[in-house]
Amino acid sequence: MSTEEYTLTRTAQPTNDDRTLDAETLSEIFARDRARTLAHSLKACDRPVEIDELAGEVAACEA
């Protein structure tokens, strides 16, 4: 799992930094329930988490 951080920018101009997301993109992502559930799960973690474990947590929340 990548440990890169993602940052929010206020510009609509594309950047060369793959780790930067504009506000519109973030709004589209977090408009989805699953993405918000994933973000809450990640925020609650105090250790690195495998993708399979995250998928299980999201699935459990959706059930």
N, C-alpha and C positions, 0 to 999 in steps of 0.2 A: 504494500500500500504506500502511496506517495505521501511524503511529509511536506510537500510544497504548500505554501499558503496562497490563498486567493484574496485579491483586494478589489474593492469597489472604486470605480472611477466615475467622475461626473461628466466625462466627455463621450460624445456619440461617435467619435472618430475611432477607427480600429487601431489597435496597437500591435506591436511586434511581440509583446510579452504574453505568452499563452496563459499565464496565471492571472491575468486581469480580466474581469468581467464588468461590463457597463451596467448601469442601474436598470435599464430596460430588460437586459438578459436576466438579471437576478430576479426581477419582478415576474418574468415569465416562468422561471424555474420554480420560485416559491409560491406561485399560484396553484401548484399541484399539491394535493394533500400528501402524497407519498414523499415528495421532496421535503416538505416541512417535517414529516415524521422522521425522515432520515437525519435532518439537521438536528432535531431534538435528541435523537439517539446519540449522535456524535458529540453533542455538547455535554451529555451526561457521562460520557466515557472519560475515565482518568488514565487510560492506557491505550496503546495501539490496538486496533481491532481489525480482524480479518473481514473481507467482503462477505464471506458466507455467514459470519456471525451477524453482521449488520442486516443482511437480507432476512435472516431468521427473525430478528427483532422487529423489522418493518412488517413482515408477514404476520407476526403475532399481534401487532397493533391493529392490523387491518381485519383480523379475524373476529 
